[in-house]
Every structure is written in structure tokens, then in C-alpha cells.
Amino acid sequence: MWQQTPATPDGAKFFNPMRVVPDGDASILSFILFRQDGWDDDRLAGDAALVQADLDRLKAHLSA
């Protein structure tokens, strides 16, 4: 398991666990995005979109 602890511009840190599991000739990556204290639905959706963009770039890189 890989754990990411990013920091926001104001220095707040939060925990994002990630796991890669072998699946035959491929792998399955799971990433858990937790809603942080004070986040409304729009803030969570915005952060989820950033995570999805990162995962899409990772997939494109690994598939090349």
C-alpha cells in the first residue's frame, strides 16, 4: 500500500491511501479520496476531478 499525504497551500495535510493489486498481466489501482472537514460537495467534486486527471495521466503513461 502506498500512502499519499499531500499538503494544501495553507499547509493542511491529509491522508490518501492507494493500493496496487496484481491482476494477471495487469494491475488494479485503488485510490481512496476522503472528504475533508469543511469541504462542501463542490470542493469534494473539484478535488475528485483533479485526482481523476492524475489517474488518467498515469494510465496513459503506463499504457504507452
C-alpha positions in Angstrom: 0.0 0.0 0.0 1.2 3.5 -0.9 0.0 6.4 1.2 0.0 10.0 0.0 -0.1 12.8 2.5 -0.4 16.0 0.3 -0.5 19.5 1.8 -2.8 22.3 0.8 -1.4 25.8 0.1 -2.2 26.7 3.7 -0.2 23.8 5.0 -3.0 21.5 6.0 -2.1 17.8 5.4 -4.5 14.9 4.7 -4.2 11.2 4.1 -4.9 9.4 0.8 -4.3 5.6 0.8 -3.6 3.9 -2.6 -3.2 0.3 -3.3 -2.0 -1.6 -6.4 -3.1 -5.2 -6.7 -1.8 -7.6 -9.4 -4.4 -8.9 -11.8 -2.9 -11.4 -14.3 -0.8 -9.4 -16.8 -2.3 -6.1 -15.4 -2.8 -4.4 -12.1 -5.8 -2.7 -10.4 -5.1 0.6 -8.6 -7.5 1.8 -6.0 -7.3 5.3 -4.5 -9.4 6.5 -1.6 -10.4 10.2 -1.5 -11.8 11.2 1.8 -13.9 14.3 2.3 -12.0 16.7 4.5 -13.5 18.7 7.3 -15.2 21.8 5.9 -15.5 20.5 2.3 -18.8 21.0 0.6 -19.9 18.9 -2.3 -18.4 21.3 -4.8 -15.0 21.2 -3.1 -15.0 17.4 -3.0 -16.1 17.1 -6.6 -13.3 19.5 -7.6 -10.7 17.5 -5.8 -12.0 14.3 -7.2 -11.7 15.8 -10.7 -8.0 16.6 -10.0 -7.4 13.1 -8.8 -9.1 11.6 -11.8 -7.0 13.7 -14.2 -3.8 12.5 -12.4 -5.0 8.9 -12.7 -5.9 9.3 -16.4 -2.3 10.7 -17.0 -0.9 7.7 -15.1 -2.9 5.2 -17.1 -1.8 6.9 -20.4 1.8 6.8 -19.3 1.7 3.1 -18.3 -0.3 2.1 -21.4 2.2 3.8 -23.8 
